[in-house]
Amino acid sequence: MVVGDFPIDLDTVVIGSGPGGYVAAVHAAELGQKVTVVEENAKLGGVCLRVGCIPSKALIQVSHDYQTALNSGSEGISSAKVDLDWSKVQGYRASVVQRMTNGVSYLFKKNKIDVLHGKAFLKDKNSLRVMHEDGAQTYTFKNLIIATGSHPIEIPGFKFNGRVIDSTGLLELKDQPKELVIIGGGYIGCELASAYANFGTHVTILEGTDAIMRNYEKDVVKIAQGNLEKRGVTIVTNAMAKSATDNGDNVTVTYTLDGKEQTLTVDDVCVAVGRKPNTKEIGLEQVGIQTDDRGLIKVDAQGRTNIDHIYAIGDIVAGAALAHKASYEGKVAAEAIAGQKSVVDYRAMPAVCYVDPEIATTGLTVAQAKDQGLDVKSAKFPFSANGRAVSMHSPDGFVRLVYTKDQEQVVGAQIVGADASDLISELTLAIESGATVEDIALTIHPHPSLSEAIMDDADVALGMPTNI
Ligand code: NAI
């Protein structure tokens, strides 16, 4: 929509419709604001819904289903005719994405949120320019929430093109690779290595440091790493990726290990070495919005930048680049604009890595708690002693509670095991509500369920374990 040189007056504007932006927009509308979202992509939902969390979880799910179908012989289910149709796998991924992005459109309509498709650029403290397909238009705003997200980092020698791909490319491959190299053994590298290994691809992870999944504790990683290796994933640590040569039919990856140059020729190479905030080319400097040395926008506890009525949330501010963190910050910013006193509190921030078995954490590890001066203890309960986990072929892993010595208040938890991504919410709520291990032990958990392992772990913490 372009009406010439006359600015169009808007109230609350949100740039970006990812899990930060769309949640902020909906919540702001629920709080009575007239909201407009500016989104440059034709589809709503941002990286998470279009080319991140949601499609990757769709692929991970199919890869599990495939493995289950292949390996159900011991349950009396014949696996003689299991077949993988890659184009249908991709079709399923696309259908899940479509459904979720349509969902955002529906939420916007329901909340009377207008969408402007185009790229936004800040002009001054009260207005921005949107480059629409048919020209540019200036809009004024009363309040602005910037939620522009992040993009994959490109490294020298690995220009994204053809068989050198980023995570988006890896999610959308037209042909299933027989051989795949993933550079970076972090979240994306390990999750997608796990999925592709389940599909039967031979995956090599080239990790620059001495360990994969370095965000997690060693005993947690050990279980997930052992399972990756069991499924044929080759993990090379201290591998410095140098370059990739696209040969048309395949790609040759050169890296150094212990000072020696090595090469691997594979079908595709994916670079997953982290993400960069989308804070360039949106005109922050026009307005004087302050950023730190990593390009992250500086904000206060309500998400407010150094300009009073301009907020920033999600991957463009400090902290983990997680969808649920962005959504949480979006709600706080919307409430701040509505005049509420809400502030962020990251004490119970969950994080999940969707490998096999899943890793999920919340709050503090023992080491982090000690760093903060807390006197803590921990208790561990293995899933091998949980009937539901054993019946699900998932005896690997454990629940660990971290709690204060004096009051036995839960301050952190780590779970590695089946459905850890769902189980962690109980412990996030425990931290959020100040629960003690006794509160958890006294809470009746359904039998048989994976969640019983949490109650059993609380019994371990109290020194009165029943099931171990
Ligand atoms: P990451 O930060 O998780 O991992 C990057 C890995 O690449 C690290 O292990 C790092 O040591 C390694 N690395 C860096 N430069 C390298 C080089 N030149 N050669 C070899 N290795 C190198 O980044 P990733 O996996 O790209 O994910 C980006 C972000 O997206 C994550 O930090 C996370 O916040 C988010 N994410 C979250 C997910 C979830 O919540 N389940 C899933 C996927 C991504």
Residues whose N, C-alpha, C, O or C-beta is under 5 A from the ligand:
A	BS01	NAI	I155 I183 G184 G185 G186 Y187 I188 G189 L206 E207 G208 T209 A211 A239 A241 A272 V273 G274 R275 A320 A321 L322 V352 C353 Y354
